[in-house]
Amino acid sequence: MPPNSALSASRWPYLATLPVLPNAGSASAAGRRFVAEHLHRWRVPDLVADTTVLLTSEIVTNAVRYGPPPLCLRLGLRADQVRVEVTDSNPVLPVLARPGPEALGGRGMWLIDTLAAAWGCHPDPQGKIVWCELRLPAPDGG
């Protein structure tokens, strides 16, 4: 795990790492499948799991588009939240854009900003880490 990763066994009792994502069109599908399988196994509610899979796809797609290999995907779960981290080797941090309704692209970070409870990015010795967190509903459904 990179030194700047917030995912540690002491804070995140459930951890999973996909150490090498292909830097190709198949990377987003591999990332979605990896996250969906783990969240299903960990019994994360469907709405949170589906949103996490969508946001994973956006982060991985940006990493493939703007960051040369290697790519690494990490997933963490604790009682109140899920965290996704993607590391790529491009040190340039993503920028939140607000594309107009006619724009053909540029909505990835906007989706993450809109749907995640929190997100961010920071430099890493390998390039950068982009992450997002989603809240889990309280056990009583609240």
N, CA, C and O atoms as a GROMACS GRO file, in nm:
protein
  568
    1MET      N    1   0.085  -0.118   0.000
    1MET     CA    2   0.000   0.000   0.000
    1MET      C    3   0.089   0.124   0.000
    1MET      O    4   0.185   0.130   0.077
    2PRO      N    5   0.059   0.222  -0.083
    2PRO     CA    6   0.141   0.343  -0.086
    2PRO      C    7   0.142   0.414   0.049
    2PRO      O    8   0.046   0.403   0.125
    3PRO      N    9   0.250   0.485   0.080
    3PRO     CA   10   0.260   0.551   0.210
    3PRO      C   11   0.152   0.655   0.233
    3PRO      O   12   0.116   0.681   0.349
    4ASN      N   13   0.097   0.716   0.129
    4ASN     CA   14  -0.004   0.820   0.147
    4ASN      C   15  -0.146   0.766   0.152
    4ASN      O   16  -0.241   0.843   0.161
    5SER      N   17  -0.161   0.635   0.147
    5SER     CA   18  -0.294   0.576   0.150
    5SER      C   19  -0.355   0.593   0.289
    5SER      O   20  -0.286   0.576   0.390
    6ALA      N   21  -0.484   0.626   0.293
    6ALA     CA   22  -0.555   0.637   0.421
    6ALA      C   23  -0.609   0.502   0.466
    6ALA      O   24  -0.659   0.489   0.577
    7LEU      N   25  -0.598   0.403   0.379
    7LEU     CA   26  -0.652   0.271   0.413
    7LEU      C   27  -0.549   0.191   0.491
    7LEU      O   28  -0.445   0.151   0.437
    8SER      N   29  -0.578   0.168   0.618
    8SER     CA   30  -0.492   0.086   0.702
    8SER      C   31  -0.581  -0.010   0.780
    8SER      O   32  -0.696   0.023   0.811
    9ALA      N   33  -0.528  -0.125   0.812
    9ALA     CA   34  -0.607  -0.227   0.882
    9ALA      C   35  -0.656  -0.179   1.018
    9ALA      O   36  -0.757  -0.227   1.067
   10SER      N   37  -0.586  -0.084   1.078
   10SER     CA   38  -0.629  -0.036   1.210
   10SER      C   39  -0.755   0.051   1.200
   10SER      O   40  -0.831   0.060   1.296
   11ARG      N   41  -0.777   0.115   1.086
   11ARG     CA   42  -0.895   0.202   1.069
   11ARG      C   43  -1.001   0.141   0.979
   11ARG      O   44  -1.118   0.179   0.988
   12TRP      N   45  -0.964   0.048   0.894
   12TRP     CA   46  -1.055  -0.011   0.796
   12TRP      C   47  -1.048  -0.163   0.810
   12TRP      O   48  -0.958  -0.225   0.754
   13PRO      N   49  -1.141  -0.224   0.884
   13PRO     CA   50  -1.132  -0.368   0.909
   13PRO      C   51  -1.145  -0.456   0.784
   13PRO      O   52  -1.099  -0.570   0.784
   14TYR      N   53  -1.208  -0.405   0.680
   14TYR     CA   54  -1.218  -0.478   0.555
   14TYR      C   55  -1.140  -0.402   0.449
   14TYR      O   56  -1.169  -0.286   0.420
   15LEU      N   57  -1.041  -0.468   0.392
   15LEU     CA   58  -0.956  -0.407   0.290
   15LEU      C   59  -0.940  -0.501   0.172
   15LEU      O   60  -0.934  -0.623   0.190
   16ALA      N   61  -0.933  -0.446   0.054
   16ALA     CA   62  -0.906  -0.525  -0.066
   16ALA      C   63  -0.824  -0.439  -0.160
   16ALA      O   64  -0.848  -0.319  -0.172
   17THR      N   65  -0.728  -0.500  -0.227
   17THR     CA   66  -0.642  -0.429  -0.321
   17THR      C   67  -0.634  -0.504  -0.452
   17THR      O   68  -0.611  -0.625  -0.455
   18LEU      N   69  -0.652  -0.432  -0.559
   18LEU     CA   70  -0.627  -0.482  -0.694
   18LEU      C   71  -0.501  -0.410  -0.738
   18LEU      O   72  -0.507  -0.298  -0.787
   19PRO      N   73  -0.384  -0.476  -0.720
   19PRO     CA   74  -0.258  -0.404  -0.732
   19PRO      C   75  -0.223  -0.353  -0.870
   19PRO      O   76  -0.155  -0.251  -0.882
   20VAL      N   77  -0.267  -0.419  -0.975
   20VAL     CA   78  -0.232  -0.373  -1.108
   20VAL      C   79  -0.355  -0.379  -1.197
   20VAL      O   80  -0.402  -0.487  -1.234
   21LEU      N   81  -0.406  -0.262  -1.229
   21LEU     CA   82  -0.516  -0.252  -1.325
   21LEU      C   83  -0.457  -0.235  -1.463
   21LEU      O   84  -0.356  -0.165  -1.479
   22PRO      N   85  -0.516  -0.296  -1.564
   22PRO     CA   86  -0.465  -0.273  -1.699
   22PRO      C   87  -0.489  -0.128  -1.737
   22PRO      O   88  -0.593  -0.071  -1.704
   23ASN      N   89  -0.395  -0.068  -1.806
   23ASN     CA   90  -0.414   0.070  -1.851
   23ASN      C   91  -0.471   0.064  -1.992
   23ASN      O   92  -0.403   0.092  -2.091
   24ALA      N   93  -0.597   0.026  -1.998
   24ALA     CA   94  -0.666   0.010  -2.126
   24ALA      C   95  -0.815   0.022  -2.102
   24ALA      O   96  -0.859   0.047  -1.989
   25GLY      N   97  -0.891   0.003  -2.206
   25GLY     CA   98  -1.035   0.012  -2.195
   25GLY      C   99  -1.094  -0.087  -2.097
   25GLY      O  100  -1.205  -0.065  -2.047
   26SER      N  101  -1.024  -0.195  -2.067
   26SER     CA  102  -1.075  -0.296  -1.975
   26SER      C  103  -1.053  -0.260  -1.828
   26SER      O  104  -1.104  -0.330  -1.740
   27ALA      N  105  -0.979  -0.154  -1.799
   27ALA     CA  106  -0.948  -0.120  -1.660
   27ALA      C  107  -1.074  -0.082  -1.582
   27ALA      O  108  -1.091  -0.126  -1.468
   28SER      N  109  -1.162  -0.002  -1.642
   28SER     CA  110  -1.284   0.037  -1.571
   28SER      C  111  -1.372  -0.083  -1.542
   28SER      O  112  -1.426  -0.095  -1.432
   29ALA      N  113  -1.385  -0.173  -1.638
   29ALA     CA  114  -1.466  -0.294  -1.617
   29ALA      C  115  -1.404  -0.381  -1.508
   29ALA      O  116  -1.476  -0.435  -1.424
   30ALA      N  117  -1.272  -0.395  -1.509
   30ALA     CA  118  -1.204  -0.475  -1.406
   30ALA      C  119  -1.224  -0.411  -1.268
   30ALA      O  120  -1.248  -0.482  -1.170
   31GLY      N  121  -1.213  -0.280  -1.260
   31GLY     CA  122  -1.233  -0.209  -1.134
   31GLY      C  123  -1.375  -0.222  -1.083
   31GLY      O  124  -1.398  -0.248  -0.965
   32ARG      N  125  -1.473  -0.205  -1.173
   32ARG     CA  126  -1.614  -0.220  -1.134
   32ARG      C  127  -1.642  -0.360  -1.082
   32ARG      O  128  -1.705  -0.377  -0.978
   33ARG      N  129  -1.594  -0.460  -1.154
   33ARG     CA  130  -1.616  -0.599  -1.114
   33ARG      C  131  -1.553  -0.627  -0.976
   33ARG      O  132  -1.616  -0.688  -0.890
   34PHE      N  133  -1.430  -0.583  -0.957
   34PHE     CA  134  -1.358  -0.603  -0.830
   34PHE      C  135  -1.436  -0.540  -0.714
   34PHE      O  136  -1.456  -0.605  -0.611
   35VAL      N  137  -1.479  -0.414  -0.731
   35VAL     CA  138  -1.551  -0.344  -0.625
   35VAL      C  139  -1.687  -0.410  -0.601
   35VAL      O  140  -1.725  -0.432  -0.486
   36ALA      N  141  -1.760  -0.440  -0.706
   36ALA     CA  142  -1.892  -0.501  -0.690
   36ALA      C  143  -1.884  -0.634  -0.617
   36ALA      O  144  -1.965  -0.661  -0.528
   37GLU      N  145  -1.786  -0.716  -0.653
   37GLU     CA  146  -1.772  -0.847  -0.587
   37GLU      C  147  -1.741  -0.832  -0.439
   37GLU      O  148  -1.799  -0.903  -0.356
   38HIS      N  149  -1.651  -0.741  -0.404
   38HIS     CA  150  -1.616  -0.724  -0.263
   38HIS      C  151  -1.732  -0.663  -0.184
   38HIS      O  152  -1.761  -0.708  -0.073
   39LEU      N  153  -1.797  -0.563  -0.239
   39LEU     CA  154  -1.908  -0.502  -0.165
   39LEU      C  155  -2.024  -0.600  -0.148
   39LEU      O  156  -2.091  -0.598  -0.045
   40HIS      N  157  -2.047  -0.686  -0.246
   40HIS     CA  158  -2.150  -0.790  -0.231
   40HIS      C  159  -2.109  -0.887  -0.120
   40HIS      O  160  -2.191  -0.922  -0.034
   41ARG      N  161  -1.984  -0.931  -0.122
   41ARG     CA  162  -1.933  -1.024  -0.021
   41ARG      C  163  -1.941  -0.962   0.119
   41ARG      O  164  -1.967  -1.031   0.217
   42TRP      N  165  -1.918  -0.830   0.127
   42TRP     CA  166  -1.920  -0.760   0.255
   42TRP      C  167  -2.060  -0.715   0.294
   42TRP      O  168  -2.078  -0.653   0.399
   43ARG      N  169  -2.159  -0.746   0.212
   43ARG     CA  170  -2.301  -0.717   0.238
   43ARG      C  171  -2.331  -0.568   0.251
   43ARG      O  172  -2.409  -0.525   0.336
   44VAL      N  173  -2.267  -0.491   0.166
   44VAL     CA  174  -2.295  -0.348   0.160
   44VAL      C  175  -2.430  -0.330   0.090
   44VAL      O  176  -2.455  -0.394  -0.012
   45PRO      N  177  -2.518  -0.244   0.142
   45PRO     CA  178  -2.649  -0.223   0.078
   45PRO      C  179  -2.635  -0.186  -0.070
   45PRO      O  180  -2.542  -0.117  -0.111
   46ASP      N  181  -2.730  -0.235  -0.148
   46ASP     CA  182  -2.724  -0.220  -0.294
   46ASP      C  183  -2.707  -0.075  -0.340
   46ASP      O  184  -2.626  -0.049  -0.428
   47LEU      N  185  -2.780   0.019  -0.282
   47LEU     CA  186  -2.771   0.157  -0.327
   47LEU      C  187  -2.629   0.212  -0.308
   47LEU      O  188  -2.576   0.278  -0.397
   48VAL      N  189  -2.569   0.185  -0.194
   48VAL     CA  190  -2.432   0.231  -0.169
   48VAL      C  191  -2.335   0.157  -0.261
   48VAL      O  192  -2.243   0.217  -0.316
   49ALA      N  193  -2.354   0.026  -0.276
   49ALA     CA  194  -2.266  -0.053  -0.362
   49ALA      C  195  -2.272  -0.004  -0.507
   49ALA      O  196  -2.169   0.014  -0.571
   50ASP      N  197  -2.394   0.018  -0.557
   50ASP     CA  198  -2.409   0.064  -0.696
   50ASP      C  199  -2.343   0.200  -0.717
   50ASP      O  200  -2.277   0.222  -0.819
   51THR      N  201  -2.360   0.290  -0.623
   51THR     CA  202  -2.299   0.423  -0.635
   51THR      C  203  -2.147   0.412  -0.626
   51THR      O  204  -2.076   0.480  -0.699
   52THR      N  205  -2.097   0.326  -0.538
   52THR     CA  206  -1.953   0.306  -0.525
   52THR      C  207  -1.895   0.251  -0.655
   52THR      O  208  -1.788   0.294  -0.698
   53VAL      N  209  -1.964   0.156  -0.716
   53VAL     CA  210  -1.918   0.100  -0.842
   53VAL      C  211  -1.912   0.209  -0.950
   53VAL      O  212  -1.815   0.216  -1.026
   54LEU      N  213  -2.016   0.292  -0.958
   54LEU     CA  214  -2.018   0.402  -1.055
   54LEU      C  215  -1.901   0.496  -1.034
   54LEU      O  216  -1.832   0.532  -1.130
   55LEU      N  217  -1.877   0.536  -0.910
   55LEU     CA  218  -1.770   0.632  -0.882
   55LEU      C  219  -1.633   0.568  -0.905
   55LEU      O  220  -1.539   0.635  -0.949
   56THR      N  221  -1.620   0.439  -0.876
   56THR     CA  222  -1.496   0.369  -0.906
   56THR      C  223  -1.468   0.376  -1.055
   56THR      O  224  -1.355   0.402  -1.098
   57SER      N  225  -1.570   0.352  -1.134
   57SER     CA  226  -1.555   0.357  -1.279
   57SER      C  227  -1.506   0.495  -1.324
   57SER      O  228  -1.420   0.504  -1.412
   58GLU      N  229  -1.559   0.600  -1.266
   58GLU     CA  230  -1.518   0.736  -1.303
   58GLU      C  231  -1.372   0.762  -1.266
   58GLU      O  232  -1.297   0.818  -1.346
   59ILE      N  233  -1.332   0.722  -1.146
   59ILE     CA  234  -1.194   0.746  -1.103
   59ILE      C  235  -1.096   0.665  -1.188
   59ILE      O  236  -0.993   0.717  -1.231
   60VAL      N  237  -1.129   0.539  -1.213
   60VAL     CA  238  -1.041   0.454  -1.294
   60VAL      C  239  -1.033   0.507  -1.437
   60VAL      O  240  -0.925   0.510  -1.496
   61THR      N  241  -1.146   0.548  -1.494
   61THR     CA  242  -1.145   0.602  -1.629
   61THR      C  243  -1.054   0.724  -1.639
   61THR      O  244  -0.977   0.737  -1.734
   62ASN      N  245  -1.061   0.814  -1.540
   62ASN     CA  246  -0.971   0.930  -1.539
   62ASN      C  247  -0.826   0.887  -1.527
   62ASN      O  248  -0.739   0.943  -1.594
   63ALA      N  249  -0.799   0.787  -1.443
   63ALA     CA  250  -0.661   0.739  -1.426
   63ALA      C  251  -0.607   0.683  -1.556
   63ALA      O  252  -0.492   0.707  -1.592
   64VAL      N  253  -0.690   0.608  -1.627
   64VAL     CA  254  -0.647   0.551  -1.755
   64VAL      C  255  -0.625   0.662  -1.858
   64VAL      O  256  -0.528   0.660  -1.934
   65ARG      N  257  -0.715   0.758  -1.859
   65ARG     CA  258  -0.708   0.865  -1.958
   65ARG      C  259  -0.589   0.957  -1.934
   65ARG      O  260  -0.523   0.999  -2.030
   66TYR      N  261  -0.559   0.989  -1.809
   66TYR     CA  262  -0.459   1.092  -1.780
   66TYR      C  263  -0.333   1.041  -1.712
   66TYR      O  264  -0.234   1.115  -1.706
   67GLY      N  265  -0.332   0.920  -1.662
   67GLY     CA  266  -0.216   0.871  -1.588
   67GLY      C  267  -0.159   0.745  -1.649
   67GLY      O  268  -0.231   0.646  -1.663
   68PRO      N  269  -0.034   0.745  -1.684
   68PRO     CA  270   0.027   0.623  -1.737
   68PRO      C  271   0.033   0.514  -1.630
   68PRO      O  272   0.023   0.544  -1.511
   69PRO      N  273   0.048   0.388  -1.670
   69PRO     CA  274   0.056   0.280  -1.573
   69PRO      C  275   0.173   0.301  -1.479
   69PRO      O  276   0.265   0.375  -1.514
   70PRO      N  277   0.174   0.242  -1.364
   70PRO     CA  278   0.077   0.144  -1.316
   70PRO      C  279  -0.041   0.211  -1.246
   70PRO      O  280  -0.031   0.324  -1.197
   71LEU      N  281  -0.153   0.140  -1.242
   71LEU     CA  282  -0.272   0.183  -1.170
   71LEU      C  283  -0.298   0.082  -1.059
   71LEU      O  284  -0.280  -0.039  -1.078
   72CYS      N  285  -0.340   0.131  -0.944
   72CYS     CA  286  -0.372   0.044  -0.830
   72CYS      C  287  -0.505   0.089  -0.772
   72CYS      O  288  -0.530   0.208  -0.757
   73LEU      N  289  -0.591  -0.007  -0.741
   73LEU     CA  290  -0.722   0.020  -0.682
   73LEU      C  291  -0.728  -0.042  -0.544
   73LEU      O  292  -0.696  -0.159  -0.526
   74ARG      N  293  -0.770   0.038  -0.446
   74ARG     CA  294  -0.787  -0.012  -0.310
   74ARG      C  295  -0.928   0.021  -0.264
   74ARG      O  296  -0.986   0.123  -0.301
   75LEU      N  297  -0.983  -0.069  -0.184
   75LEU     CA  298  -1.119  -0.056  -0.135
   75LEU      C  299  -1.118  -0.084   0.014
   75LEU      O  300  -1.056  -0.180   0.059
   76GLY      N  301  -1.186   0.000   0.090
   76GLY     CA  302  -1.195  -0.020   0.235
   76GLY      C  303  -1.338  -0.006   0.283
   76GLY      O  304  -1.417   0.071   0.227
   77LEU      N  305  -1.370  -0.081   0.386
   77LEU     CA  306  -1.503  -0.076   0.445
   77LEU      C  307  -1.488  -0.074   0.596
   77LEU      O  308  -1.409  -0.149   0.654
   78ARG      N  309  -1.565   0.013   0.659
   78ARG     CA  310  -1.580   0.010   0.805
   78ARG      C  311  -1.727   0.033   0.834
   78ARG      O  312  -1.807   0.047   0.742
   79ALA      N  313  -1.762   0.038   0.960
   79ALA     CA  314  -1.904   0.039   1.000
   79ALA      C  315  -1.985   0.150   0.935
   79ALA      O  316  -2.103   0.132   0.906
   80ASP      N  317  -1.924   0.265   0.913
   80ASP     CA  318  -2.001   0.380   0.866
   80ASP      C  319  -1.972   0.425   0.724
   80ASP      O  320  -2.041   0.514   0.673
   81GLN      N  321  -1.871   0.368   0.657
   81GLN     CA  322  -1.839   0.416   0.524
   81GLN      C  323  -1.757   0.318   0.441
   81GLN      O  324  -1.696   0.223   0.491
   82VAL      N  325  -1.758   0.347   0.310
   82VAL     CA  326  -1.678   0.275   0.211
   82VAL      C  327  -1.582   0.377   0.151
   82VAL      O  328  -1.619   0.493   0.130
   83ARG      N  329  -1.459   0.334   0.124
   83ARG     CA  330  -1.359   0.424   0.062
   83ARG      C  331  -1.297   0.353  -0.057
   83ARG      O  332  -1.262   0.235  -0.050
   84VAL      N  333  -1.283   0.427  -0.167
   84VAL     CA  334  -1.215   0.380  -0.287
   84VAL      C  335  -1.096   0.471  -0.310
   84VAL      O  336  -1.107   0.593  -0.301
   85GLU      N  337  -0.981   0.411  -0.339
   85GLU     CA  338  -0.861   0.487  -0.373
   85GLU      C  339  -0.803   0.430  -0.503
   85GLU      O  340  -0.794   0.309  -0.520
   86VAL      N  341  -0.765   0.519  -0.593
   86VAL     CA  342  -0.697   0.478  -0.715
   86VAL      C  343  -0.567   0.556  -0.723
   86VAL      O  344  -0.565   0.679  -0.714
   87THR      N  345  -0.458   0.484  -0.740
   87THR     CA  346  -0.326   0.543  -0.754
   87THR      C  347  -0.285   0.532  -0.901
   87THR      O  348  -0.298   0.426  -0.962
   88ASP      N  349  -0.235   0.643  -0.956
   88ASP     CA  350  -0.177   0.637  -1.090
   88ASP      C  351  -0.044   0.712  -1.087
   88ASP      O  352  -0.009   0.772  -0.986
   89SER      N  353   0.029   0.707  -1.197
   89SER     CA  354   0.164   0.764  -1.196
   89SER      C  355   0.173   0.906  -1.253
   89SER      O  356   0.283   0.955  -1.278
   90ASN      N  357   0.060   0.972  -1.273
   90ASN     CA  358   0.060   1.112  -1.317
   90ASN      C  359   0.046   1.201  -1.193
   90ASN      O  360  -0.055   1.190  -1.123
   91PRO      N  361   0.143   1.288  -1.165
   91PRO     CA  362   0.134   1.371  -1.045
   91PRO      C  363   0.034   1.486  -1.055
   91PRO      O  364   0.006   1.552  -0.955
   92VAL      N  365  -0.022   1.512  -1.174
   92VAL     CA  366  -0.116   1.622  -1.192
   92VAL      C  367  -0.249   1.584  -1.127
   92VAL      O  368  -0.308   1.481  -1.159
   93LEU      N  369  -0.296   1.670  -1.034
   93LEU     CA  370  -0.419   1.642  -0.962
   93LEU      C  371  -0.541   1.677  -1.047
   93LEU      O  372  -0.536   1.771  -1.126
   94PRO      N  373  -0.650   1.601  -1.031
   94PRO     CA  374  -0.770   1.630  -1.110
   94PRO      C  375  -0.833   1.763  -1.071
   94PRO      O  376  -0.813   1.814  -0.960
   95VAL      N  377  -0.909   1.818  -1.164
   95VAL     CA  378  -0.977   1.945  -1.144
   95VAL      C  379  -1.126   1.922  -1.156
   95VAL      O  380  -1.173   1.855  -1.248
   96LEU      N  381  -1.201   1.977  -1.062
   96LEU     CA  382  -1.346   1.967  -1.066
   96LEU      C  383  -1.398   2.067  -1.169
   96LEU      O  384  -1.377   2.187  -1.155
   97ALA      N  385  -1.465   2.016  -1.272
   97ALA     CA  386  -1.523   2.101  -1.377
   97ALA      C  387  -1.674   2.097  -1.366
   97ALA      O  388  -1.731   2.002  -1.312
   98ARG      N  389  -1.737   2.198  -1.415
   98ARG     CA  390  -1.883   2.204  -1.419
   98ARG      C  391  -1.924   2.219  -1.566
   98ARG      O  392  -1.952   2.329  -1.613
   99PRO      N  393  -1.927   2.105  -1.639
   99PRO     CA  394  -1.958   2.113  -1.782
   99PRO      C  395  -2.103   2.153  -1.806
   99PRO      O  396  -2.192   2.120  -1.728
  100GLY      N  397  -2.123   2.224  -1.913
  100GLY     CA  398  -2.258   2.265  -1.951
  100GLY      C  399  -2.337   2.147  -2.005
  100GLY      O  400  -2.281   2.040  -2.028
  101PRO      N  401  -2.467   2.165  -2.026
  101PRO     CA  402  -2.552   2.056  -2.071
  101PRO      C  403  -2.517   2.003  -2.210
  101PRO      O  404  -2.551   1.890  -2.243
  102GLU      N  405  -2.449   2.082  -2.290
  102GLU     CA  406  -2.412   2.039  -2.426
  102GLU      C  407  -2.276   1.971  -2.430
  102GLU      O  408  -2.240   1.913  -2.533
  103ALA      N  409  -2.200   1.975  -2.322
  103ALA     CA  410  -2.067   1.916  -2.320
  103ALA      C  411  -2.076   1.764  -2.337
  103ALA      O  412  -2.166   1.700  -2.281
  104LEU      N  413  -1.984   1.708  -2.412
  104LEU     CA  414  -1.983   1.564  -2.438
  104LEU      C  415  -1.913   1.484  -2.329
  104LEU      O  416  -1.931   1.363  -2.321
  105GLY      N  417  -1.834   1.548  -2.248
  105GLY     CA  418  -1.761   1.479  -2.143
  105GLY      C  419  -1.731   1.573  -2.029
  105GLY      O  420  -1.788   1.682  -2.020
  106GLY      N  421  -1.641   1.530  -1.941
  106GLY     CA  422  -1.598   1.615  -1.832
  106GLY      C  423  -1.685   1.609  -1.708
  106GLY      O  424  -1.676   1.697  -1.622
  107ARG      N  425  -1.769   1.506  -1.697
  107ARG     CA  426  -1.859   1.498  -1.582
  107ARG      C  427  -1.812   1.402  -1.472
  107ARG      O  428  -1.878   1.390  -1.369
  108GLY      N  429  -1.700   1.336  -1.493
  108GLY     CA  430  -1.654   1.237  -1.397
  108GLY      C  431  -1.632   1.292  -1.257
  108GLY      O  432  -1.687   1.240  -1.160
  109MET      N  433  -1.552   1.395  -1.245
  109MET     CA  434  -1.526   1.452  -1.113
  109MET      C  435  -1.650   1.520  -1.058
  109MET      O  436  -1.670   1.523  -0.936
  110TRP      N  437  -1.734   1.575  -1.146
  110TRP     CA  438  -1.860   1.636  -1.101
  110TRP      C  439  -1.950   1.528  -1.039
  110TRP      O  440  -2.012   1.552  -0.936
  111LEU      N  441  -1.958   1.410  -1.102
  111LEU     CA  442  -2.036   1.300  -1.044
  111LEU      C  443  -1.982   1.260  -0.907
  111LEU      O  444  -2.058   1.240  -0.812
  112ILE      N  445  -1.852   1.249  -0.899
  112ILE     CA  446  -1.790   1.212  -0.772
  112ILE      C  447  -1.820   1.318  -0.666
  112ILE      O  448  -1.856   1.284  -0.553
  113ASP      N  449  -1.806   1.445  -0.702
  113ASP     CA  450  -1.834   1.554  -0.608
  113ASP      C  451  -1.981   1.553  -0.565
  113ASP      O  452  -2.012   1.585  -0.450
  114THR      N  453  -2.070   1.518  -0.655
  114THR     CA  454  -2.213   1.519  -0.627
  114THR      C  455  -2.258   1.400  -0.544
  114THR      O  456  -2.340   1.415  -0.453
  115LEU      N  457  -2.204   1.281  -0.573
  115LEU     CA  458  -2.256   1.158  -0.512
  115LEU      C  459  -2.177   1.108  -0.391
  115LEU      O  460  -2.232   1.035  -0.309
  116ALA      N  461  -2.052   1.145  -0.378
  116ALA     CA  462  -1.970   1.097  -0.267
  116ALA      C  463  -1.991   1.185  -0.144
  116ALA      O  464  -2.020   1.304  -0.156
  117ALA      N  465  -1.977   1.126  -0.026
  117ALA     CA  466  -1.982   1.204   0.098
  117ALA      C  467  -1.858   1.293   0.108
  117ALA      O  468  -1.864   1.402   0.164
  118ALA      N  469  -1.746   1.244   0.055
  118ALA     CA  470  -1.620   1.318   0.055
  118ALA      C  471  -1.534   1.263  -0.057
  118ALA      O  472  -1.547   1.147  -0.096
  119TRP      N  473  -1.445   1.346  -0.108
  119TRP     CA  474  -1.347   1.299  -0.206
  119TRP      C  475  -1.227   1.390  -0.198
  119TRP      O  476  -1.234   1.499  -0.141
  120GLY      N  477  -1.118   1.345  -0.255
  120GLY     CA  478  -0.999   1.428  -0.258
  120GLY      C  479  -0.890   1.360  -0.337
  120GLY      O  480  -0.909   1.252  -0.394
  121CYS      N  481  -0.776   1.425  -0.339
  121CYS     CA  482  -0.661   1.371  -0.408
  121CYS      C  483  -0.536   1.430  -0.344
  121CYS      O  484  -0.539   1.540  -0.288
  122HIS      N  485  -0.430   1.356  -0.353
  122HIS     CA  486  -0.304   1.406  -0.300
  122HIS      C  487  -0.188   1.338  -0.369
  122HIS      O  488  -0.201   1.226  -0.420
  123PRO      N  489  -0.074   1.406  -0.371
  123PRO     CA  490   0.044   1.347  -0.432
  123PRO      C  491   0.084   1.218  -0.361
  123PRO      O  492   0.056   1.198  -0.243
  124ASP      N  493   0.147   1.133  -0.435
  124ASP     CA  494   0.196   1.005  -0.385
  124ASP      C  495   0.334   0.984  -0.449
  124ASP      O  496   0.357   1.034  -0.559
  125PRO      N  497   0.424   0.913  -0.384
  125PRO     CA  498   0.555   0.890  -0.448
  125PRO      C  499   0.544   0.830  -0.588
  125PRO      O  500   0.633   0.850  -0.672
  126GLN      N  501   0.436   0.757  -0.614
  126GLN     CA  502   0.417   0.698  -0.747
  126GLN      C  503   0.347   0.793  -0.843
  126GLN      O  504   0.348   0.768  -0.964
  127GLY      N  505   0.286   0.900  -0.796
  127GLY     CA  506   0.211   0.994  -0.880
  127GLY      C  507   0.108   1.067  -0.797
  127GLY      O  508   0.134   1.174  -0.742
  128LYS      N  509  -0.013   1.007  -0.788
  128LYS     CA  510  -0.118   1.065  -0.704
  128LYS      C  511  -0.216   0.956  -0.665
  128LYS      O  512  -0.222   0.849  -0.725
  129ILE      N  513  -0.294   0.988  -0.561
  129ILE     CA  514  -0.405   0.904  -0.518
  129ILE      C  515  -0.530   0.990  -0.526
  129ILE      O  516  -0.535   1.101  -0.472
  130VAL      N  517  -0.632   0.938  -0.593
  130VAL     CA  518  -0.764   1.001  -0.596
  130VAL      C  519  -0.856   0.908  -0.519
  130VAL      O  520  -0.856   0.787  -0.542
  131TRP      N  521  -0.935   0.964  -0.428
  131TRP     CA  522  -1.018   0.881  -0.342
  131TRP      C  523  -1.158   0.941  -0.328
  131TRP      O  524  -1.180   1.060  -0.352
  132CYS      N  525  -1.250   0.854  -0.289
  132CYS     CA  526  -1.384   0.901  -0.253
  132CYS      C  527  -1.438   0.811  -0.143
  132CYS      O  528  -1.399   0.695  -0.131
  133GLU      N  529  -1.529   0.866  -0.064
  133GLU     CA  530  -1.592   0.792   0.044
  133GLU      C  531  -1.743   0.807   0.034
  133GLU      O  532  -1.795   0.913  -0.001
  134LEU      N  533  -1.812   0.699   0.066
  134LEU     CA  534  -1.958   0.698   0.070
  134LEU      C  535  -2.001   0.652   0.207
  134LEU      O  536  -1.940   0.562   0.265
  135ARG      N  537  -2.105   0.714   0.259
  135ARG     CA  538  -2.157   0.677   0.391
  135ARG      C  539  -2.249   0.556   0.379
  135ARG      O  540  -2.322   0.540   0.281
  136LEU      N  541  -2.245   0.474   0.481
  136LEU     CA  542  -2.338   0.362   0.491
  136LEU      C  543  -2.455   0.403   0.578
  136LEU      O  544  -2.438   0.480   0.672
  137PRO      N  545  -2.574   0.353   0.548
  137PRO     CA  546  -2.688   0.385   0.634
  137PRO      C  547  -2.666   0.324   0.773
  137PRO      O  548  -2.600   0.222   0.788
  138ALA      N  549  -2.722   0.390   0.873
  138ALA     CA  550  -2.714   0.338   1.010
  138ALA      C  551  -2.785   0.202   1.014
  138ALA      O  552  -2.879   0.179   0.938
  139PRO      N  553  -2.741   0.112   1.103
  139PRO     CA  554  -2.803  -0.021   1.112
  139PRO      C  555  -2.954  -0.017   1.131
  139PRO      O  556  -3.023  -0.110   1.090
  140ASP      N  557  -3.006   0.089   1.193
  140ASP     CA  558  -3.151   0.099   1.214
  140ASP      C  559  -3.223   0.156   1.093
  140ASP      O  560  -3.344   0.180   1.097
  141GLY      N  561  -3.147   0.178   0.982
  141GLY     CA  562  -3.206   0.229   0.860
  141GLY      C  563  -3.207   0.380   0.849
  141GLY      O  564  -3.255   0.434   0.750
  142GLY      N  565  -3.154   0.450   0.951
  142GLY     CA  566  -3.156   0.596   0.952
  142GLY      C  567  -3.045   0.661   0.882
  142GLY      O  568  -3.038   0.784   0.878
   0.00000   0.00000   0.00000
